[in-house]
Amino acid sequence: MGIVGAGLVAVWAYGLLRDSGRVLLDAEMNAPVVPGIREVIGANPIKANICDLHV
């Protein structure tokens, strides 16, 4: 029973590391809203350069 519990904890820990790693490393978001935001800011008459976008 202890080996099964250790396996369950290992699977949970791996999933936690995978999910939290994306957030901590600022992974690029694949949402359709990001290109829309870039287009709206780029179409503005005031020139702006987006260096880092967090949505």
N, C-alpha and C positions, 0 to 999 in steps of 0.2 A: 504494500500500500504506500510505503514511503517513496518508492521509485516512481509510482504513478503521480504522486503529488509533486515530486521534483520535476517531472516532465511537464506537468501542467504549469508550474511556476516558470519554467524555462520558456515555454511557448508564450505565456503572458508577458514576460520580460522582453522577449524579442519584439513582440508587437508594440510594446510601449516605447522601446528604443527607436523603432522604425518610424512611428508616428511623431514622437517628440523631436526626433532628429531633423525632420523637415521644417518644423517651426523654429528650432534653435538656429538652423543654418540658413534661414530665410530662403527657402526653396521658391522658385518662380511659380506663380499661380497660373493654372491653365484655365482660367475662367474667361468667358467672352466679354466681361466688363472691362478688362484691362486694356485691350486695343481701343475700345470706345472712349475710355478716359484719355488715352494718349491722343486720339483724334480731336476730341473737344478742346483739349489744352493747346494742341498744335494749330487749330483753326482760330484761336483767339488773336485779336489784333496786337495784343501785347506779347512780344516774343518771350517764350519760356522754354527752357531746356530741362527735360525730366532726366535726372540722374538716378534717382532711387524711388520707386513707386511701391508703397505698401498698401494693399487693399484688404 
